[in-house]
Each structure stands twice: as structure tokens, then as C-alpha cells.
Amino acid sequence: MVTKKVAIVNPTGLHLRPAGNLCKVAMNYKSHINFSYGDNTANAKSVLSVLGACIKCGDEIELKCDGPDEEEALAALVEAIESGLGE
């Protein structure tokens, strides 16, 4: 398992469009991908789970990837989040 903390840079946080983009990136990998924020844990491959976490701009999440392609998945997710998830 690999983990990394990353801050959300989107001005409006993880609303529907960036949440969908995050899920699209996560779905490209076989690894189990979750993230935690405070006491909540969300499945990064589920749009409803991501939206339910209520992540706002500036919040720091901890990504957790576990599986055969965990390193690649983590790198791709961090890059997507740091580049603004298409916004």
C-alpha cells in the first residue's frame, strides 16, 4: 500500500465535474483506491462516495492505493489533483 497527502486546489472543491474526473483517473487502475479526510473514507472510484466526502478548496486528503499498479495509480491521481482535475 502506498499513501500520499495532497491538497485540493479547485476553487469550488470536489463538486460533480472534478469528482467525475477523479473517478475516471482512478478507474484506469486495478488497485483499490480510497482517500481519507478527517474521519471519513471515500472510494475514489465512486462519484457518489467522492461527492459525499464534501471536500472543499484547500482541504488536504490522504490518498491510499493498494494493488498491482498502486505506484502508477498514486502518481496519476496526485498529478490530476494538483493540475485541478480539468478545471
Sine and cosine of phi, psi and omega as CSV:
sin_phi,cos_phi,sin_psi,cos_psi,sin_omega,cos_omega
0.00,0.00,0.67,-0.74,0.08,-1.00
-0.85,-0.53,0.55,-0.83,-0.01,-1.00
-0.69,-0.72,0.41,-0.91,0.09,-1.00
-0.34,-0.94,0.64,-0.77,0.08,-1.00
-1.00,-0.03,0.66,-0.75,0.00,-1.00
-0.57,-0.82,0.61,-0.79,-0.01,-1.00
-1.00,-0.05,0.60,-0.80,0.04,-1.00
-0.99,0.16,0.81,-0.58,-0.05,-1.00
-0.98,-0.22,-0.20,0.98,0.01,-1.00
-0.87,0.49,0.77,-0.64,-0.03,-1.00
-0.86,0.51,-0.49,0.87,-0.03,-1.00
-0.97,-0.25,0.17,0.98,0.01,-1.00
0.96,0.27,-0.36,-0.93,-0.03,-1.00
-1.00,-0.06,0.97,0.26,0.13,-0.99
-0.99,0.11,-0.19,-0.98,-0.20,-0.98
-0.83,0.56,-0.77,0.64,-0.08,-1.00
-0.90,0.43,-0.80,0.60,0.02,-1.00
-0.92,0.39,-0.51,0.86,0.07,-1.00
-0.90,0.44,-0.67,0.75,0.05,-1.00
-0.89,0.45,-0.65,0.76,0.02,-1.00
-0.91,0.41,-0.63,0.78,0.06,-1.00
-0.88,0.48,-0.70,0.72,0.01,-1.00
-0.90,0.43,-0.63,0.77,0.02,-1.00
-0.87,0.50,-0.68,0.74,0.03,-1.00
-0.91,0.42,-0.73,0.69,-0.04,-1.00
-0.89,0.46,-0.59,0.81,-0.04,-1.00
-0.93,0.37,-0.25,0.97,0.02,-1.00
-0.97,0.24,-0.07,1.00,-0.10,-1.00
-0.83,-0.56,0.51,-0.86,-0.01,-1.00
-0.99,0.17,-0.36,0.93,-0.05,-1.00
-0.89,0.46,0.43,-0.90,0.15,-0.99
-0.98,0.20,0.79,-0.61,-0.07,-1.00
-0.80,-0.60,0.88,-0.47,0.04,-1.00
-0.79,-0.62,0.26,-0.96,0.20,-0.98
-0.63,-0.77,0.46,-0.89,0.01,-1.00
-0.86,-0.52,0.55,-0.83,0.05,-1.00
-0.60,-0.80,0.92,-0.39,-0.08,-1.00
0.90,0.44,-0.80,-0.60,0.02,-1.00
-1.00,-0.05,-0.03,1.00,-0.06,-1.00
-1.00,-0.08,0.57,-0.82,0.13,-0.99
-0.82,-0.57,0.70,-0.71,-0.03,-1.00
-0.80,-0.60,0.54,-0.84,0.09,-1.00
-0.99,0.12,0.89,-0.46,-0.06,-1.00
-0.94,0.34,-0.17,0.99,0.02,-1.00
-1.00,-0.10,0.05,1.00,-0.02,-1.00
-0.87,-0.49,0.90,-0.44,0.00,-1.00
-0.86,0.52,-0.68,0.73,-0.01,-1.00
-0.90,0.44,-0.61,0.79,0.03,-1.00
-0.92,0.40,-0.67,0.74,0.02,-1.00
-0.90,0.43,-0.72,0.69,0.01,-1.00
-0.89,0.45,-0.62,0.79,-0.02,-1.00
-0.91,0.41,-0.32,0.95,0.01,-1.00
-0.97,0.26,-0.28,0.96,0.05,-1.00
0.81,0.58,0.81,0.58,-0.02,-1.00
-0.99,0.11,0.76,-0.65,-0.03,-1.00
-0.94,-0.35,0.22,-0.98,0.04,-1.00
-0.84,0.54,0.73,-0.68,0.01,-1.00
1.00,0.00,-0.26,0.97,0.04,-1.00
-0.92,0.40,0.57,-0.82,0.04,-1.00
-0.96,-0.29,0.81,-0.58,0.04,-1.00
-0.93,-0.37,0.40,-0.92,0.08,-1.00
-0.93,-0.37,0.93,-0.38,0.04,-1.00
-0.98,0.17,0.64,-0.77,0.03,-1.00
-0.74,-0.67,0.87,-0.50,0.01,-1.00
-0.87,-0.49,0.72,-0.69,-0.03,-1.00
-0.63,-0.78,0.91,-0.41,0.01,-1.00
0.37,-0.93,-0.16,-0.99,-0.12,-0.99
-0.92,0.39,-0.44,0.90,-0.02,-1.00
-0.86,-0.52,0.58,0.81,-0.12,-0.99
-0.88,0.47,-0.64,0.77,-0.02,-1.00
-0.90,0.44,-0.72,0.70,0.00,-1.00
-0.91,0.42,-0.65,0.76,0.00,-1.00
-0.89,0.46,-0.72,0.69,-0.02,-1.00
-0.89,0.46,-0.70,0.71,0.00,-1.00
-0.88,0.48,-0.69,0.73,-0.01,-1.00
-0.91,0.41,-0.66,0.75,0.00,-1.00
-0.92,0.38,-0.68,0.73,0.02,-1.00
-0.89,0.46,-0.70,0.72,0.02,-1.00
-0.88,0.48,-0.69,0.73,0.01,-1.00
-0.89,0.46,-0.70,0.72,-0.02,-1.00
-0.92,0.39,-0.70,0.72,-0.03,-1.00
-0.93,0.37,-0.40,0.92,0.02,-1.00
-1.00,-0.02,0.04,1.00,0.12,-0.99
0.99,-0.11,0.12,0.99,0.05,-1.00
0.80,0.60,0.69,0.73,0.09,-1.00
0.99,0.14,0.19,0.98,0.00,-1.00
-0.94,-0.34,0.00,0.00,0.00,0.00
